[in-house]
Structure formats: C-alpha cells, structure tokens
C-alpha cells in the first residue's frame, strides 16, 4: 500500500495496533451478562446487563401472550431463569441463539403487556444495560398504595404527608465507600420509620411514594402525592461528595429559578392539566390569568415550604451536625409541585465513613425519622390546613384560651357580662361567685354562648 512508503516503521506499527482493537470491537459479539428484575405496583422492570451497547427489537404475540426480545450480534454469558421467578407479569423465560448471530429471549406472559425499552450507558457500578418495562396492556394503573382514611363523625380529614424515599430499583443512588451501603436502602428504611411515626399521630397519616425496591419516576412521585391530596411532600436522601470529609445533614426547598422554569412548563401544558393549582384547573383560563394563579400558588407554597423546612432543619441539628446553618435552595424536580409545600432532606453524607456507618444503623435511622417527624408535627401544630382534625383542635384550644378574662381596674361583673354577651347569672355560676364582688387581676371563665 502507498501508506507503507509514507510512514516510518514505528509509526506504521502504531497505526496497525490502533486498527486492531477497532476491528475487534466492530466484529465482537455483545455478552448478555445477567438479568435483574423489580416488581413495581404498576409495572415490572427487567434489566439486562450487557458488555456493550446492542441493537434490539421487541414484539408481542398473542394466544398465548408472549414478548419476544431479539438481540443483534449477542450471546449469553449467564443463565437468566432465576431472575423472573417472582413476577406477576412473567410465567417463564426461554432463550436460544439464532442462525443469523441474533440471540432471542421469549417471555411467556401471565397477561398481555405494553412493553417499553431503552438503553442505559455505564454509570457507577453498572455497565451497559437494556431496560424493559412491562405495563398492563389495558392501561390499568395499579394504585401505588392504599391508605385508609381514619373515620371521623365530624367529617374532618387527616393531614396527609407524602414521604418520598429517594432512588430505588435500578437506581441505587450514592454508595458508601467502606460498607458499600446503598442510598436507596437507607432512604426507604428511614421513610418507613417516619411513616410509622406519622400514622401513630392523631389527625395525621402518611403515604409512601414507593414501598419497596423499585424505581419511580421523579414526576410520578409528585403525581402520587397529588393523587393522595398531600399537605406536605418530604423527599429523603443521603448525600455523597468526592471529599470523604464532607459531613452533616441539610434541608432543601425549591429555588426561585427552579420555580420559574416549572411555571413555564406547567403553563405550556395547561390544556392537558385538569387539577394543577390547589384544585383549580388552568385549561379554561387565558395565559395572563393562568400565570397569575400559578404565581400566587407558587409564592404561597414556597413560603410554606420554607417554614416547614426550617422546623425540620432545627430538629435535625439536635441529633447531629448540620451541613450549613440555613435552608438551601435547589431546582430538584421532586420539589416542584406548585400546590404542595415540599422539602428534600439530605440525612448525611454516605461518602463519609463515619456517617455511612451511622446511616446504615437502624438506631440512627430511627433518630433521623423522629427528628423529621418532630419538625413536621410542629409545623402542622402551628399551621394546620383548614378542614382537618388538627385545625379544629387548634380552634378549640384558642376558644378555650379566649374564654378567660382578666379583670381590669374599673370592671364590673355586669359590664363584663354585657361585653361578652352572657348573663350575669351564668357568669356567677361558671365562676362559683356568690355575689358581684370581683378584684383586679382575677381571672374569670366566660361561659359559652
């Protein structure tokens, strides 16, 4: 070749060495290294671990229901049967190499499905992956969870707190360096403990955005909270940083910039939204009115988020070091509900060896859950939503407190009775007075009218 006359011997050798791996890559088969499965309430997720990215094709067959997955230029490294033994969608898995260097996987299904697939690039401890989600073909969305409403003869409702355990399933989150603790396990454990505390508090109940080890999309977490008419959304995470000395917990609320970008997103899609801002639909409003309504909702929600987060932040500071002495702002997707006060609690740095050990401890997880709970309870004791049992209890306390009067100079029993629109006789009876004599500083109970 002409190239031989133009390259020195060493340069030509280097050129050939560079070509060899490229040629090998082009002709090598991808290895299917394993299969993992997660059962979510509304779908089943399969993840094929691959040695490299592959082309694939999906199609379904009926009578009986089957899903066929064809991998181009691929071969199997590890058996797959064990992974699908506990799936409500899959009865059995079969597979075999095909004559044209394809590898075919057939899923015998328990019911028809709507499959969805996508490839993931290497990330963290994982390499290339093919993800396949199986949804019910009829589109029947299984309820993520069912929380029984506590019956109250008065018709008052419980306060609802949505607890979001960060990450899950294929997304393990951050991982500790020494114990290899996974963030998704820590957050779910704390979320369950927090739910137990909230459910035990009269007038309050909790709903989890995920109940097990499966992944829930970020915006779907918001939708779950809205579906359950949540009064507060709390997302739980465990931070990580390249510097292992970083430590301490922190609490985030949505930044103004994040709120603005979300407002634009909601306004752009208002025609498809039926219940966006506190039960007020935007689809029949003009752009200006919709923008004003959304801005008012967001302003109130951000202020409430900050008040609730401040109380949780204070309680977190009582059980350990804080990473910063104030509430932090960020554009996290899960904080973007314009009508639900929301916060994200970073419970500590899982990348810090000391804090990783603490976060893996059930005892410390309980302390974190109790700290978050105390902050939430304090917030709702101060600001119970209208129509809730806690709001009624607060009103009764205020009425009881207001039904007392401290006698001032110049007061008479008849004047006090007239001022409070009660009879002198009832005032005497309530306070066990034998006559009309009263003294300055004396506290009288005012009977209810």
Secondary structure by P-SEA (a helix, b strand, c coil): ccccccccaaaaaaaaaaaaaaaaaacbbbbccbbbbbbcccbbbbbbbbcccccbbbbbbccccbbbbbbccccccccccccccccccccccccccccccbbbbbbbcccccccccccccccccccbbbbbbbccccccccccbbbbccccccccccbbbbbbbccccccccbbbccccccaaaaaaaaaaaaaaaaaacccbbbbbcccccccccaaaaaaaaaaacccbbbbbbbbbcccccbbbbbcccccaaaaaaaaaaaaaacccccccccccccccccaaaaaaaaaaaaaaaaaaaaaaaaaaaaaaaacccccccbbbbcccccccccccbbbbbcccccccaaaaaaaacaaaaaaaaaaaaaaaaaaaaaccccccaaaaaaaaaaaaaacbbbbcccccaaaaaaaacccaaaaaaaaccccccccccbbbbbccc
